[in-house]
């Protein structure tokens, strides 16, 4: 038994390591919606857009099935086990059938990556009789089916029937054009009367076979609805998934970007920010407007490298402190006395003890300037280097001694007499 313990321990360690080193599996999810929102009310022959997406690992294999349970108990199947790309929004196009009642859209999905996730998303909507509250409509009948409807030169939708119904059309005269592969385009001017159900018949001339079926492309971007991951009726500059391109990756798609090949900002319509003063700093980062100077800091303000009050563009000596009157350069001082030449009235290269005129001080007024005067605060002759001359030294003690000697001599003379 003791011999088995190390073996069992080793097996436990290996098992734990195997579990720890297995890649993590994050659960996938799906979303389903319609253009009016789940629970909304539709009317017969309205356009129905079903959007769906499966969120999963980018390398996951995803299949979906889309169907609608009808009020009479039948099921309208759009497709079964269709492969799609993960994390891409898809749009399925349909026209609401005239049967009144509640419909249930079901999206069955399965995503496989390491493990398999699956589920079903449900979205319901109601269909009522009428034409959407009595609004202005236009029914277009034709001699063929599967045709494209173009409204005033702009693609509207592709109908699977031999008719199309448009809702909330504006009053006035408009041009309706029908297009289909193998058929000649057919156009007709239509005058819309507000608040009524308008109707027009536009027949097409087609070759043998009546022309091929049009692939539904509800947003008119050139990518069929069953392959289209984005609904963008205002943009046909798209990638293979039908999503608008953003060539310069600046956050604006190429249809909205005035400079699609140059990275810019939304505030500048996708173009690089302007530089009105041409200092190399974009206007949206520029704190100073200085068209006459391009020697600037990161905020676009002129540099003053020597902090003398003149920016480097105006300073003739940008790295030396100088006065504005001398164009930013240090002023000349030929005698190095601290007084600029243009204010200096005396040339005295050997003396810097000077007054405001640049002339040497003579503090004691003895004729010698302070730089030459050994005693600048005491008047003295030049012969004594500006210091006072000293007289014969006189000592009080010596004087008293002399007086005593003289008095002693006098006393000695008197005694002899």
C-alpha positions in Angstrom: 0.0 0.0 0.0 2.8 2.4 0.9 4.4 1.7 -2.5 1.1 2.8 -4.3 0.9 6.2 -2.5 3.6 7.9 -4.7 2.0 6.5 -7.8 -1.4 7.7 -6.8 0.0 11.1 -5.9 1.7 11.3 -9.3 -1.6 10.5 -11.1 -3.4 13.3 -9.2 -0.7 15.8 -10.1 -0.8 14.8 -13.7 -4.6 15.1 -13.8 -4.6 18.5 -12.1 -1.9 19.7 -14.6 -4.0 18.4 -17.5 -7.1 20.3 -16.3 -5.1 23.5 -15.7 -3.5 23.4 -19.1 -6.8 22.9 -21.0 -7.8 26.0 -23.0 -10.7 27.9 -21.4 -14.1 27.6 -23.0 -16.2 30.8 -23.1 -19.9 30.3 -23.7 -21.3 31.5 -27.0 -24.6 33.4 -27.4 -27.0 34.6 -30.1 -29.3 37.5 -30.8 -32.4 37.8 -32.9 -34.5 40.9 -33.9 -36.7 42.5 -36.5 -36.8 46.0 -38.0 -39.8 47.1 -35.9 -38.7 45.3 -32.8 -39.9 42.1 -31.3 -43.6 42.3 -30.3 -44.4 44.9 -33.0 -47.4 45.1 -35.2 -47.1 44.6 -39.0 -49.6 44.8 -41.9 -49.9 42.6 -44.9 -47.1 43.0 -47.5 -44.9 45.2 -45.3 -41.2 44.6 -45.5 -39.8 42.4 -42.8 -36.1 42.5 -41.9 -34.8 39.8 -39.6 -31.4 40.4 -38.1 -29.4 37.7 -36.3 -25.9 37.1 -34.9 -24.0 34.5 -33.1 -21.3 35.7 -30.7 -18.6 33.1 -30.3 -14.8 32.6 -30.6 -13.5 33.9 -33.9 -12.4 30.4 -35.0 -15.7 28.7 -34.0 -17.8 26.8 -36.5 -21.4 28.2 -36.5 -24.6 26.9 -38.1 -28.0 28.4 -37.9 -31.6 27.5 -38.9 -34.2 30.2 -39.3 -38.0 29.6 -39.5 -41.3 31.3 -38.7 -44.2 29.5 -37.1 -47.4 30.8 -38.8 -50.8 31.3 -37.2 -52.3 28.3 -39.0 -49.7 25.9 -37.5 -47.5 25.7 -40.5 -43.8 26.6 -40.5 -42.2 28.9 -43.1 -38.5 27.8 -43.3 -35.9 30.3 -44.4 -33.0 28.0 -44.3 -31.6 25.0 -42.4 -28.1 24.5 -40.9 -26.6 27.4 -42.8 -22.9 28.0 -41.9 -22.3 31.6 -40.9 -19.3 33.6 -39.5 -19.3 34.3 -35.8 -19.7 37.8 -34.5 -21.2 39.1 -37.8 -24.7 40.6 -38.0 -26.8 39.0 -40.8 -30.1 40.2 -42.3 -32.8 38.0 -43.8 -35.4 39.7 -46.0 -39.1 38.9 -46.3 -42.5 40.3 -47.0 -45.3 39.9 -44.5 -48.0 37.4 -45.7 -51.6 38.6 -45.5 -52.7 35.9 -42.9 -53.8 37.7 -39.8 -52.4 36.6 -36.4 -49.3 36.1 -34.3 -46.0 34.8 -35.8 -43.0 33.4 -34.0 -39.6 33.6 -35.5 -37.1 31.0 -34.2 -33.3 31.0 -34.7 -31.7 27.7 -33.8 -28.0 28.0 -33.5 -24.9 25.9 -32.7 -21.3 27.1 -32.2 -18.4 24.6 -31.9 -15.1 25.7 -30.4 -13.3 23.3 -28.0 -16.9 22.6 -26.7 -20.2 23.1 -28.3 -22.8 25.7 -27.4 -26.3 25.7 -28.8 -29.7 27.3 -28.2 -32.8 28.9 -29.7 -33.7 32.6 -29.9 -37.4 33.6 -30.3 -39.0 36.8 -31.6 -42.8 37.3 -32.0 -44.8 39.9 -34.0 -48.5 40.4 -34.9 -50.1 40.9 -38.3 -53.3 43.0 -38.4 -55.6 43.6 -41.3 -55.4 46.9 -43.2 -52.6 49.0 -44.7 -50.9 50.4 -41.6 -53.5 52.9 -40.3 -54.8 54.2 -43.6 -51.5 55.8 -44.7 -50.5 56.5 -48.3 -49.5 53.3 -50.1 -48.5 52.4 -53.6 -49.1 48.9 -55.1 -47.0 48.1 -58.2 -48.1 45.2 -60.4 -46.0 43.7 -63.1 -46.1 40.9 -65.6 -43.0 39.2 -64.0 -41.9 38.4 -60.4 -38.6 38.8 -58.6 -37.9 42.3 -59.7 -36.1 45.2 -58.2 -38.0 48.4 -57.3 -36.2 51.7 -57.8 -37.8 54.9 -56.4 -36.6 58.1 -58.1 -33.4 56.4 -59.1 -32.7 54.9 -55.7 -32.9 51.2 -55.0 -35.8 50.3 -52.7 -36.1 46.5 -52.4 -36.5 43.3 -54.4 -39.9 41.6 -54.3 -40.3 37.8 -54.6 -43.8 38.3 -56.1 -45.2 39.9 -59.3 -46.2 42.9 -57.3 -44.7 45.2 -54.7 -46.3 47.4 -52.0 -44.7 50.6 -50.7 -45.9 52.3 -47.5 -45.9 55.9 -46.4 -45.0 57.2 -49.8 -44.7 61.0 -50.2 -47.3 62.9 -52.2 -46.4 64.3 -55.6 -45.1 62.9 -58.9 -42.3 60.3 -58.7 -40.5 58.0 -61.1 -40.8 54.2 -60.4 -38.4 51.9 -62.2 -38.5 48.1 -62.3 -35.3 46.1 -63.0 -34.6 42.4 -63.5 -31.8 40.3 -65.1 -32.8 39.4 -68.7 -35.4 42.1 -68.9 -35.3 45.7 -70.1 -35.7 48.3 -67.4 -39.2 49.8 -67.2 -40.0 53.2 -65.8 -43.2 55.2 -65.2 -44.1 58.5 -63.6 -46.6 58.0 -60.8 -48.6 60.8 -59.1 -49.3 59.9 -55.5 -52.5 61.1 -53.9 -52.1 61.5 -50.1 -54.1 59.2 -47.7 -55.2 56.7 -50.4 -54.2 53.3 -51.8 -52.5 54.2 -55.1 -51.9 51.6 -57.7 -49.8 51.3 -60.9 -49.0 48.6 -63.4 -45.6 48.5 -65.0 -44.8 45.7 -67.4 -41.4 44.6 -68.4 -40.0 43.3 -71.7 -38.0 40.1 -71.1 -36.2 37.7 -73.3 -36.9 33.9 -73.5 -37.6 32.5 -70.1 -38.8 35.8 -68.7 -35.4 36.7 -67.1 -33.6 35.2 -64.1 -34.6 35.6 -60.5 -33.1 38.6 -58.7 -31.0 37.8 -55.6 -32.6 39.8 -52.8 -30.3 42.7 -51.7 -32.5 44.9 -49.5 -29.8 47.6 -48.8 -28.6 47.7 -52.5 -24.9 47.3 -51.6 -24.3 44.6 -54.1 -24.1 41.8 -51.5 -27.0 39.3 -51.4 -29.1 39.4 -48.2 -28.2 35.9 -47.3 -24.5 36.9 -47.2 -24.9 40.4 -46.0 -23.8 41.0 -42.4 -24.8 44.7 -42.3 -27.8 46.7 -43.3 -26.6 49.9 -44.9 -28.9 51.3 -47.6 -26.9 54.5 -47.8 -23.5 53.0 -48.5 -22.4 50.6 -51.2 -18.6 50.8 -50.6 -18.6 47.5 -48.7 -16.5 44.5 -47.9 -17.3 40.9 -48.8 -19.7 40.7 -45.8 -21.6 43.7 -47.0 -20.3 46.0 -44.2 -19.1 49.5 -45.0 -15.4 49.8 -45.5 -13.2 52.1 -43.4 -10.0 52.1 -45.4 -8.1 54.6 -43.2 -9.5 53.1 -39.9 -10.5 56.5 -38.5 -13.9 55.5 -37.4 -15.8 56.9 -40.4 -16.8 54.5 -43.2 -15.7 55.4 -46.7 -19.2 56.6 -47.7 -19.2 59.3 -45.0 -15.4 60.0 -45.1 -14.4 63.0 -47.3 -10.8 61.7 -47.1 -11.2 57.9 -47.1 -7.5 57.2 -47.6 -6.2 59.7 -44.9 -6.8 59.1 -41.2 -8.8 62.0 -39.8 -11.4 62.9 -37.2 -15.2 62.7 -37.3 -15.3 66.4 -36.4 -13.4 67.1 -39.6 -15.5 64.7 -41.8 -12.8 62.1 -41.7 -10.0 64.4 -43.0 -6.8 65.2 -41.1 -7.3 68.2 -38.9 -6.4 71.5 -40.6 -3.4 73.6 -39.8 -4.4 77.2 -40.5 -1.1 78.7 -39.2 1.1 76.1 -40.9 3.2 75.4 -37.8 2.9 71.7 -38.0 0.4 71.3 -35.2 -3.2 70.4 -36.2 -5.8 73.0 -35.4 -7.6 70.8 -32.9 -4.4 70.6 -30.8 -3.1 74.1 -31.5 -3.4 76.6 -28.6 -1.8 79.5 -30.5 -2.4 81.0 -33.9 1.0 82.1 -35.2 1.2 82.0 -39.0 4.5 83.9 -38.9 6.3 81.3 -36.7 6.8 77.6 -37.1 9.3 77.1 -34.2 6.7 75.9 -31.7 6.1 73.6 -28.8 3.7 70.6 -28.7 0.8 73.0 -28.1 1.6 75.0 -31.2 2.9 78.1 -29.3 6.2 79.8 -30.3 9.2 78.8 -28.3 11.3 81.2 -26.3 14.4 79.1 -25.6 16.3 81.8 -23.6 13.2 83.2 -21.8 14.0 86.8 -22.8 10.5 87.6 -23.9 11.2 87.2 -27.6 10.1 84.0 -29.4 12.8 82.1 -31.3 11.4 83.3 -34.6 12.0 87.0 -33.7 15.1 86.5 -31.6 18.4 86.9 -33.4 20.2 85.2 -30.5 17.6 82.5 -29.5 19.9 80.7 -27.2 21.3 83.9 -25.4 19.4 86.1 -23.1 19.0 89.6 -24.5 16.9 92.7 -24.5 14.1 93.3 -27.0 15.8 96.6 -28.1 18.8 94.6 -29.2 16.6 92.0 -31.0 17.1 89.5 -28.2 20.9 89.5 -28.3 23.2 90.4 -25.4 24.2 94.1 -25.7 27.9 95.0 -26.4 30.1 96.1 -23.5 33.6 96.7 -24.9 35.2 97.5 -21.6 33.3 94.8 -19.6 32.2 97.2 -16.9 28.5 96.1 -17.0 27.3 99.2 -18.8 26.3 98.6 -22.5 28.3 100.6 -25.0 25.4 102.7 -26.1 25.0 104.0 -22.5 28.7 104.0 -21.6 30.5 107.4 -21.5 33.8 106.1 -20.4 36.1 103.4 -21.8 37.7 101.7 -18.8 38.5 98.1 -19.6 40.5 97.7 -16.3 37.8 98.9 -13.9 34.3 97.8 -13.3 33.5 99.9 -10.2 31.5 102.4 -12.2 28.5 104.7 -12.0 25.4 104.5 -14.3 27.3 106.3 -17.1 30.0 103.6 -17.0 32.6 105.9 -15.5 34.8 104.8 -12.6 33.9 105.9 -9.1 36.1 108.2 -7.0 34.3 107.8 -3.7 36.8 110.0 -1.6 37.3 112.5 -4.4 41.1 112.4 -4.1 41.6 112.1 -7.9 42.1 108.4 -8.0 39.3 106.1 -9.0 38.2 103.4 -6.7 39.9 100.7 -8.8 43.3 102.4 -8.4 42.8 103.8 -4.8 44.2 101.6 -2.0 42.1 103.7 0.4 38.9 104.4 -1.6 37.1 105.9 1.4 40.0 108.0 2.7 41.4 110.9 0.7 45.1 110.6 -0.1 47.7 111.7 -2.6 48.4 109.7 -5.7 52.0 109.3 -4.5 50.6 107.3 -1.6 48.2 105.3 -3.8 45.3 107.4 -2.5 45.9 106.8 1.2 46.5 109.6 3.8 50.3 110.3 4.5 51.6 109.6 8.1 53.6 112.4 10.1 56.7 111.8 12.4 55.5 109.3 15.0 55.0 110.8 18.4 54.8 108.7 21.6 53.4 110.2 24.8 55.6 108.0 27.0 58.8 109.1 25.2 57.8 112.7 25.5 57.3 112.4 29.3 60.6 110.6 29.6 62.3 113.5 27.8 60.7 116.1 30.1 61.8 114.1 33.2 65.4 114.0 31.8 65.4 117.7 31.3 64.0 118.4 34.7 66.6 116.0 36.3 69.4 118.0 34.6 68.1 121.3 35.9 67.9 120.0 39.5 71.4 118.6 39.3 72.7 122.0 38.2 71.1 123.8 41.1 72.6 121.5 43.7 76.1 122.2 42.4 75.7 125.9 43.0 
